[in-house]
């Protein structure tokens, strides 16, 4: 009985200490960041989330409502703080009293007009956060990178954490920006920062129907075309849970690929079509055709100053086959990823519910 009582007291003490640790989350208004906020709030953690002054937190509440009957109660655990990753002084203030950082903030774009900002924010913004975390004595730091910052597997093997980024003209500006940001985090580790890096593949999640989750909207509107590409996919809920587990278990100075399954685009689109009640895309677009289209779009948008439908980076990604392994993460945490078909079924259900409730217009 004394042993049981001691264990119970230890558990209660540990839970109480976790609730007192102040956590900072960047990118909290995005798809992944909002799910990290939900998971932390669900566990009763005290969280400070930074956002730009112009950012809207409506989607955060929407994400919370997908999983909780009382989202407003959970949202009380989130304290918003206006700051920009490029504003050194504001980030310094945001880090006051912070013991743990979840850095999910980034610019994600394949459009040339965003390239300079993406390089600046993703690399220099991460450097600011790393430097200030070192100065402020932050105890734990989790950085959300991307599989785009990992090299390709050799000799036909899937990409693992042992593969390293290789400079190439085929690298997208996004991948270069994430690799540069990773280097800042690795530098921080060398200077004493307890940090861990996660490298998610294509993230699947609900709510952002005109942005990150936009492919579901496109399929429901009647997508007819597909390409031959293959890549990895992962449920956004899994990423949030894994990040917190890695931090709680004090697993540092490591990187982990987070990817549940490797699927062809036709397989993925077929699953989406199935659960949205739409026909499976039937027409394959050859790789050479995407190469022609992005060049035509570059010419058109140069004269019209409009946004291209297809860019060079997009075309390159669509025509490639990427395979990833999550064995390191599975062995480290014993984590079992959500099957992608289950993820798609759940997301499609939420999308159709949002449509029936008339809340999909204007959501980004």
SULFEN-V549743 format. One record per residue. N is the residue number from 1. RES is the residue in one letter. PSI is psi in degrees with one decimal (none if undefined). OMEGA is omega in whole degrees, -180 to 180 (999 if undefined). D_FIRST is the distance of its C-alpha to the first C-alpha in Angstrom with 2 decimals. Layout:
n;res;psi;omega;d_first
N;RES;PSI;OMEGA;D_FIRST
N;RES;PSI;OMEGA;D_FIRST
This chain:
n;res;psi;omega;d_first
1;X;-41.9;179;0.00
2;X;-37.4;179;3.82
3;X;-42.3;179;5.36
4;X;-42.6;-180;5.03
5;X;-40.4;179;6.12
6;X;-44.1;179;8.54
7;X;-38.3;-180;9.88
8;X;-42.6;178;10.47
9;X;-40.6;179;12.24
10;X;-41.9;-180;14.15
11;X;-45.1;-179;15.29
12;X;-40.9;179;16.45
13;X;-44.7;180;18.17
14;X;-44.4;-180;19.88
15;X;-39.5;180;21.05
16;X;-41.3;179;22.38
17;X;-39.9;179;24.21
18;X;-38.6;-178;25.81
19;X;-20.0;-179;27.13
20;X;-14.1;-179;28.72
21;X;123.4;-179;30.54
22;X;129.8;-175;34.14
23;X;138.9;174;35.59
24;X;133.2;177;39.29
25;X;128.3;172;40.65
26;X;155.4;180;44.31
27;X;23.7;-174;46.13
28;X;-18.4;180;43.92
29;X;1.2;179;46.77
30;X;-179.3;-177;47.29
31;X;-55.8;-179;45.91
32;X;-45.7;-178;43.24
33;X;-40.5;180;42.55
34;X;-32.9;178;41.96
35;X;-34.0;174;39.39
36;X;-43.8;178;37.61
37;X;-43.4;180;37.63
38;X;-47.1;-177;36.24
39;X;-40.1;178;33.33
40;X;-43.1;180;32.48
41;X;-38.7;179;32.91
42;X;-32.7;179;30.79
43;X;3.5;177;27.88
44;X;19.1;-180;28.55
45;X;152.3;176;30.19
46;X;122.2;-170;32.92
47;X;136.8;169;36.16
48;X;125.3;-178;39.70
49;X;126.8;179;42.20
50;X;148.5;177;45.74
51;X;157.8;172;48.72
52;X;152.4;-176;52.46
53;X;-31.0;-178;53.97
54;X;-5.3;-176;55.81
55;X;148.4;180;52.82
56;X;133.4;180;51.68
57;X;9.3;-178;47.99
58;X;-41.6;-177;48.79
59;X;-25.9;177;47.70
60;X;-45.6;177;44.27
61;X;-38.6;180;43.66
62;X;-45.5;179;45.16
63;X;-44.8;179;42.76
64;X;-38.4;-177;39.76
65;X;-20.9;177;41.18
66;X;-28.6;-172;41.19
67;X;-8.0;-177;37.40
68;X;141.5;176;36.33
69;X;-15.8;179;37.48
70;X;70.0;-177;37.24
71;X;-33.1;-177;38.61
72;X;-33.1;178;39.65
73;X;-42.8;179;36.11
74;X;-36.0;-178;35.14
75;X;-19.8;178;38.42
76;X;-19.4;177;37.46
77;X;-9.6;-177;35.24
78;X;122.9;176;38.46
79;X;115.3;-176;40.79
80;X;143.3;-178;44.20
81;X;119.7;-179;46.24
82;X;118.2;179;49.90
83;X;155.1;177;50.71
84;X;140.0;-178;52.60
85;X;-23.5;-180;51.58
86;X;-4.0;180;55.05
87;X;94.7;-174;54.74
88;X;-43.6;-177;53.34
89;X;-42.6;-179;53.07
90;X;-40.8;178;51.27
91;X;-36.6;177;48.73
92;X;-42.9;178;48.20
93;X;-39.5;-178;47.40
94;X;-27.7;-177;45.13
95;X;-2.4;179;43.01
96;X;122.6;177;42.37
97;X;2.3;-176;38.65
98;X;136.9;178;37.86
99;X;-22.9;-179;35.26
100;X;142.2;179;35.55
101;X;130.6;170;38.70
102;X;107.1;-173;39.25
103;X;95.1;180;42.98
104;X;0.2;-178;44.28
105;X;134.6;180;47.55
106;X;159.9;170;50.78
107;X;127.1;179;54.23
108;X;115.3;-178;54.63
109;X;147.2;174;58.20
110;X;12.3;-178;60.78
111;X;131.4;-177;63.70
112;X;-33.9;-178;65.99
113;X;-19.3;-178;66.24
114;X;-1.7;-172;62.55
115;X;-47.1;-177;62.61
116;X;-44.4;180;63.18
117;X;-37.7;-179;60.53
118;X;-45.4;178;58.03
119;X;-42.7;-177;58.63
120;X;-53.3;-175;58.51
121;X;-47.1;-174;55.36
122;X;-39.4;-178;53.32
123;X;-57.8;-176;54.17
124;X;-36.2;178;55.01
125;X;-40.1;177;52.42
126;X;-39.8;177;49.69
127;X;-42.7;177;51.14
128;X;-46.6;-177;50.94
129;X;-40.6;178;47.28
130;X;-48.1;-178;46.44
131;X;-44.3;-179;48.46
132;X;-32.4;177;46.99
133;X;-38.1;176;43.41
134;X;-44.4;-179;44.12
135;X;-37.3;-175;45.72
136;X;-4.7;179;42.95
137;X;33.2;176;40.12
138;X;131.9;-174;38.56
139;X;-30.4;-176;35.48
140;X;144.6;-175;35.60
141;X;123.2;177;38.55
142;X;122.8;-178;38.91
143;X;131.0;176;42.49
144;X;104.3;175;43.72
145;X;-136.3;-179;46.68
146;X;156.1;173;48.26
147;X;-16.9;177;49.21
148;X;-18.6;-180;52.69
149;X;6.2;179;51.89
150;X;147.5;178;51.05
151;X;176.3;179;53.80
152;X;146.7;178;54.80
153;X;146.2;-178;53.52
154;X;153.1;175;55.99
155;X;37.0;177;57.60
156;X;3.4;179;56.49
157;X;149.9;176;52.76
158;X;153.6;179;50.69
159;X;133.3;177;50.11
160;X;-179.8;-180;47.02
161;X;-14.6;-180;45.68
162;X;-8.7;179;47.89
163;X;140.0;-174;51.04
164;X;149.7;-180;52.70
165;X;134.0;180;54.92
166;X;129.9;179;58.61
167;X;130.8;-178;61.40
168;X;150.0;177;63.63
169;X;-17.1;-179;66.09
170;X;-8.1;179;64.14
171;X;135.9;176;61.04
172;X;158.7;177;60.57
173;X;-34.6;177;60.47
174;X;-47.7;-179;56.98
175;X;-38.2;178;55.76
176;X;-40.5;-179;57.52
177;X;-38.9;-180;55.86
178;X;-35.9;176;52.34
179;X;-43.1;178;53.06
180;X;-39.9;179;54.36
181;X;-40.7;177;51.27
182;X;-40.6;-180;49.02
183;X;-35.8;177;51.01
184;X;-38.0;179;50.23
185;X;-41.8;177;46.48
186;X;-38.5;176;46.82
187;X;-42.8;178;48.80
188;X;-38.9;178;46.02
189;X;-41.7;179;43.57
190;X;-27.0;-179;46.04
191;X;6.1;173;46.06
192;X;3.3;180;42.29
193;X;127.7;175;41.09
194;X;98.7;-173;37.80
195;X;153.9;174;39.18
196;X;145.4;-178;38.90
197;X;133.6;173;41.68
198;X;141.5;-178;41.53
199;X;84.6;-180;44.70
200;X;150.6;169;44.70
201;X;-152.0;-178;47.47
202;X;121.3;-174;49.11
203;X;128.3;178;46.61
204;X;126.6;179;46.46
205;X;167.0;-174;45.23
206;X;164.7;167;46.38
207;X;-42.4;-174;48.18
208;X;66.6;-168;50.74
209;X;-16.6;177;53.38
210;X;11.0;-180;56.31
211;X;-111.3;-176;54.72
212;X;-36.8;-178;51.84
213;X;15.7;-172;51.41
214;X;-23.4;-179;55.18
215;X;-32.2;178;55.61
216;X;-41.0;178;54.14
217;X;-43.1;-179;56.80
218;X;-41.8;180;59.53
219;X;-42.3;180;58.63
220;X;-29.3;179;58.62
221;X;-4.6;174;62.02
222;X;46.5;178;63.40
223;X;129.9;-176;63.09
224;X;-12.2;-170;65.58
225;X;154.5;175;65.34
226;X;164.2;177;63.00
227;X;176.2;-175;63.26
228;X;-0.5;-173;62.24
229;X;159.1;177;59.50
230;X;140.6;176;55.94
231;X;178.2;-180;52.91
232;X;153.9;-180;49.12
233;X;151.6;-179;47.17
234;X;144.6;179;43.67
235;X;133.3;-178;41.86
236;X;-32.4;180;41.45
237;X;-38.4;179;37.92
238;X;-42.0;-178;36.89
239;X;-45.6;-179;38.40
240;X;-45.6;-179;36.51
241;X;-43.8;-179;33.12
242;X;-44.5;-180;34.01
243;X;-45.4;-179;35.20
244;X;-39.2;178;31.98
245;X;-42.2;179;29.90
246;X;-41.6;180;32.20
247;X;-43.8;-179;31.87
248;X;-31.6;-180;28.09
249;X;5.2;177;27.89
250;X;46.1;178;30.50
251;X;107.5;-173;33.02
252;X;171.7;179;36.30
253;X;35.4;-180;39.83
254;X;161.9;170;39.99
255;X;150.5;-177;41.75
256;X;126.5;173;40.76
257;X;128.1;179;43.08
258;X;100.0;-178;41.67
259;X;121.9;-175;43.69
260;X;-48.5;-175;42.59
261;X;153.1;172;45.89
262;X;123.7;-177;49.53
263;X;149.8;171;51.94
264;X;158.7;178;55.67
265;X;-35.6;179;56.89
266;X;-40.8;177;58.24
267;X;-46.8;-179;54.86
268;X;-49.8;-178;53.20
269;X;-33.1;178;56.02
270;X;-41.3;178;56.07
271;X;-43.5;179;52.43
272;X;-46.2;-179;53.15
273;X;-40.6;-180;56.29
274;X;-48.9;-175;54.49
275;X;-9.0;174;51.90
276;X;-1.4;179;54.48
277;X;37.9;-178;56.98
278;X;159.2;178;59.62
279;X;147.2;176;61.81
280;X;136.0;177;60.70
281;X;133.3;-170;62.87
282;X;-11.7;-173;65.76
283;X;119.6;180;67.88
284;X;131.5;177;67.03
285;X;117.7;-180;68.33
286;X;153.2;-178;69.53
287;X;-40.0;-178;68.46
288;X;-29.0;-179;72.06
289;X;-39.1;178;72.25
290;X;-33.7;178;69.31
291;X;-38.3;179;71.08
292;X;-43.9;-175;74.22
293;X;-44.7;-177;72.47
294;X;-31.5;178;70.64
295;X;-39.6;177;73.96
296;X;-39.8;179;75.77
297;X;-36.6;179;73.06
298;X;-40.9;179;73.40
299;X;-46.0;-178;77.13
300;X;-47.3;-176;76.75
301;X;-22.3;176;74.18
302;X;-39.9;-178;76.18
303;X;-31.4;-176;79.04
304;X;-10.6;-178;77.12
305;X;33.0;179;74.33
306;X;177.7;-180;71.87
307;X;127.7;-179;68.48
308;X;146.0;176;68.84
309;X;-35.3;179;67.38
310;X;130.6;178;66.73
311;X;170.9;178;66.49
312;X;-45.0;180;66.87
313;X;-41.7;178;63.15
314;X;-46.5;-178;62.34
315;X;-40.8;179;64.92
316;X;-43.3;-179;63.65
317;X;-42.3;-177;60.07
318;X;-28.3;-175;61.18
319;X;2.0;-174;63.09
320;X;158.8;175;60.49
321;X;118.0;-180;57.85
322;X;131.3;179;54.52
323;X;137.6;-178;51.61
324;X;150.8;176;48.16
325;X;142.4;179;45.08
326;X;22.2;-175;41.46
327;X;-38.8;-179;40.15
328;X;-45.4;-180;39.00
329;X;-42.2;-179;36.83
330;X;-42.2;179;35.44
331;X;-32.3;-178;34.52
332;X;-45.8;-176;33.02
333;X;-13.8;-173;30.84
334;X;26.3;-174;30.94
335;X;136.6;176;32.47
336;X;118.4;-178;34.46
337;X;151.0;174;37.37
338;X;127.8;177;38.49
339;X;140.1;-174;41.54
340;X;-35.3;178;44.64
341;X;-37.1;176;46.01
342;X;-41.9;178;42.87
343;X;-47.8;-178;43.28
344;X;-41.4;178;46.93
345;X;-44.8;-180;46.28
346;X;-42.7;-178;43.79
347;X;-42.6;178;46.17
348;X;-40.5;178;49.18
349;X;-43.5;180;47.45
350;X;-37.5;180;46.78
351;X;-45.7;180;50.35
352;X;-36.0;176;51.87
353;X;-41.0;178;49.79
354;X;-39.0;178;51.04
355;X;-45.7;-180;54.58
356;X;-29.6;180;54.28
357;X;-1.1;177;53.02
358;X;34.6;-176;55.83
359;X;19.6;-178;53.71
360;X;-19.2;-177;54.82
361;X;132.3;176;58.03
362;X;-1.3;179;57.98
363;X;127.2;-180;54.41
364;X;none;999;54.29
